[in-house]
Structure formats: C-alpha cells, structure tokens
C-alpha cells in the first residue's frame, strides 16, 4: 500500500484472495476507493491532541472478575454420554466421513 493510503490493484487482489472473494474489475475499483476512504478517516486521528487524555484500560471502571469459581465435579460416564446416540461403535460416537481420500 502506498503512503497516501491508496490501495493498489495488487493490494486488492491479495486481500480478495485471502478472503476467497472473486471480484470483478469494477468491484475491485470500488473496494479500493472505499478502503482508501476508511483509512483517510483513521488518519484524522493523528491530528487530535490527546496529551491530556487518560489511557483507557477498560470501559467499565472497577469491574471485578465475573467468572464463576472453577469447581471440580464428576463428569458423565461413557455409557451415560452414549445412551441417547443412535450411531455409536466400540464406545465412541460414530460420525460420517468428512474428508475425501
């Protein structure tokens, strides 16, 4: 990407390939303009005076850990886990193949 935040054809091709998108040339041109516009808005942040702004650690001050206590308990036995399954084999859930050979 160039310094003036213009997205080149190569940039758009690279990003669309990563996102598995098949874009037409018109769509690539439109996307280039849109992404350049987004970057230009973020560049405006470089001109803001933030010298008197306290860094934000968390939007809710004083928030405590809200996770439950980690307690150990007995899990399901193999028989209990499999009792409602229609498809099982040798003590395991049986599922169809998803990979081709």
N, C-alpha and C positions, 0 to 999 in steps of 0.2 A: 504494500500500500504506500502511496506517495505521501509526502509531508503535508500536502494541502487536503488530506483526507478524501481524495478521490479514489474510488475503488476501481482498479483496472479490470479488464476483461479476464486476466489471469486470476485475480483475486476472487471474482465472482465464480469462475469455473471451478476453482479449488473448493470454495465453500459449498457450491451446489453439489459437487462430487461427494464431499463429506456427508452432506445431508441427504444423499441419494435422490436428488431432485433433477429431473430432466427439464431444463428451462430453454425456452426459445430465445432467439437473439433479442426480441422486443422485451421479454421478461427480464433478461439479464441487464439490459439498459435501464429499465425501470427500477430494478433492485439496486443497481449501482447508485442511482440518484437518491433513492430512499435511504440507503445506508450512509451515504455521504451527508445527507441532511441530519440524520441521527447523531453522527459524530460531531457535526458542527454545533449542535445543541450542547453536547458534553464539553466541547472546547470552551464554551462560555463560562464554565465553572472555573477555569484557570484565571479569570479576571475578577473573581469575587474576593473581597477582603475577609479572610477567615481568621485573622490573627487574634480576635477576641472571642472566638467560638471554642467552647469546651468540647473535647472529643467525646463522641457518643460511644459508650460501652454497651449499653442495652437500652432499648426504648422505654422499658418499664423499670425505673429505679427501685431498688430494694426487693426485687423479685428473688425469692428463695427457690431452692431446688424443689420441684413439684413432683418428682418421681416417687413412686411407691417404694417401700422398703423391699429389698430383694430377699424373699423368703424361700426356703427350700421345702418342697413337698413331693410326695410320691407321684410319679407320672403314671400314665396308662401302661398296663401290661400289653404284651404283644397281641394276646388274644382279644383284649378289650379294644385295641386300636383297629383290629381287622374284622371285628364281629359284624359290622354293617357293610362291609365291602363285598361287592359282587365278584370282583376279579382279584384273586389272590393266589399265590403259588409259593410253596415252601416257606411260609411265614412272612412273606413280603407282599406289598401291593403290586399288582400286575398292571402295567400300562402298555399301550400300544407303542410300537417303534416310531420314533420321530425323525431318525436320521436314515438317509439312504446310503446304501453301500456302494 
